Amino acid sequence: GRLLAVLDVDSDRLAAFDETDQEHLEALCQTLGKQFA
């Protein structure tokens, strides 16, 4: 495959994101990847 996009998620707070956030973002990226495949 080829790279189509990069999702960059930032926060000004240290450790602002947890495992649940990671799971949801990974699911979102999988869904978007399927749409552009």
C-alpha positions in Angstrom: 0.0 0.0 0.0 0.9 3.6 0.0 0.6 6.3 2.6 -2.5 8.5 2.0 -2.7 10.5 5.2 -1.3 11.0 8.6 -3.4 11.6 11.7 -1.5 13.7 14.2 -3.2 14.0 17.6 -1.6 16.3 20.1 -2.3 17.7 23.5 -0.6 20.3 25.6 -1.2 18.1 28.7 1.3 15.3 29.5 -0.3 11.8 29.1 -3.6 13.3 27.9 -4.6 10.2 26.0 -5.1 6.7 27.4 -5.5 3.2 25.9 -9.2 3.8 25.2 -8.3 6.9 23.1 -5.7 4.9 21.3 -8.3 2.1 20.5 -10.8 4.6 19.2 -8.3 6.4 17.1 -7.0 3.1 15.6 -10.5 2.1 14.8 -11.1 5.4 13.1 -8.0 5.0 11.0 -9.0 1.5 10.0 -12.4 2.7 8.9 -10.9 5.6 7.0 -8.3 3.3 5.4 -11.1 1.0 4.1 -12.9 4.0 2.6 -9.9 5.1 0.6 -8.7 1.6 -0.3 
